[in-house]
């Protein structure tokens, strides 16, 4: 048995990191009007946010279409030619993207390898750390069943919350409805605060007038998990907001000095949902603890 890990750039993993870790990385497509880009290939996060700001006067709204099943099929066939027998495809939460649902219905068409779809129920770091764990376990020649079991353990501890300037991008992509159903965002003043539920769907969790208050709210959500016996890994997420990121890192460390906080960009594939100016916090059990169980 030879296992490969396939994911896409919505995990916040760059091509350089993927090459080092032996991960097969698919570039998520981004549409600006009639032009298609590919995340990290010909559209960096900095380029994306610059285009986003320039396109505001023209009211051009970017979108993130799914990676095609043909791309996945071709990738699996290429891996089969390298001797791979099993492919674990780790994708973005089905609460935000239809990719995993589509893949689940398509896998029977792929005959060259055994495909194991895995819904991370997360995005960015929450998804990326599941990919990193799987890649580390493959390197140790751990069987598929054990990899999936440890992914489930990590996934159960993963949480992400974020604050946005506006819910308009989420309304456009259809990921949240302000007027229907429990947990959806009413039209309140201030910046909406949103969290991922355990199912991977986005839920409205309140609003705040200041970013500093939003960080406090997110740290409050994280605080109960500090009482667990396992170490936490926490990441400040930002939509090209370097100054605010530094402020959040300092404030988070001041409140919880026992936690190591790092920072990561909100790339284009998730940026289309949250817009310019978004900030977030992701935390979970440190995946490195699950590598050597």
C-alpha positions, 0 to 999 in steps of 0.5 A: 500500500502506498498512500498519497494526501491530496488537498487544495489551497483553501487549506492555507498550504503553499506549494512550497510547503506542500512540496516539503511535506509530500502533499499533492496540492490542487490550486483553487480557482478564483473568478474575477468577472470573466477571468479565472485565476488559481490560488497561489499559482497566479494569484497570491493573497496580496494580489487578490486583496489588491484586485478586490479593492480596485474592483470595488468601484465597479462592484465586481464580486469574486467567486470561488468555483469548485475544483473540477472532478476531472482535475481530481480524476487526472491527479489520481491517475497520475499518482497511480502511475507513481505507484500510489494505491490509496488517495486521501482527499482532504477538502474544505468543509461541506458547510461552505463548499460543495466539493466534498459532496460532489467528490463523494458521488464521483469517486466510483468513477476513479478506478486507478486508485482507492479514493478516501474523501475526508471532509475537514469540516474546517477551512484554512488552518483547521483544514491545513493542520489535518492535512499536515497530520495526515502527511506526517502519518503517511511518512511513518507508513501508518495505514489508512484506517489509522490516519482517518481515526486520528484525523477524526480525533483532531477534527473534533477539537478544531474551532474557527471564528472570525469577524467581518466588516460586512456579511455582504460577501457571505450573502452573495455566496449564499453561505448565510441568510440574515432573515431566516432560521436560527443562528443566522445573522440579523442586520445589526450595527457593528461587525458581525462575529461568526463561528463554524459549528461542529458540522462545519456550517457558519453560524452568527454569534453576535456583533462587535463595534471594535476589533479588539472586542472581537478578539476578546470574544473569540478568546472567550470561546477558546478559553474552556479548551485550555482546561484540557490535558492536551496542548492547543495550537492557535492561529490568528487569521487575517485578510491582509491586515498586518498591523491588526494581526500584530496587535491581536498577536500581542493581546492574545499572548498577554491574555494566554501566555501559555498558548503559542499563537501564530498567524496565517493569511486568509487566502482568496478561496476563503476571502471571497466569502468574508471580504476585505478586512476580516480577522479570525482565530482558529484553534485545535489540539496541536496536531503534532501530538497525534503524530507519535501516539 
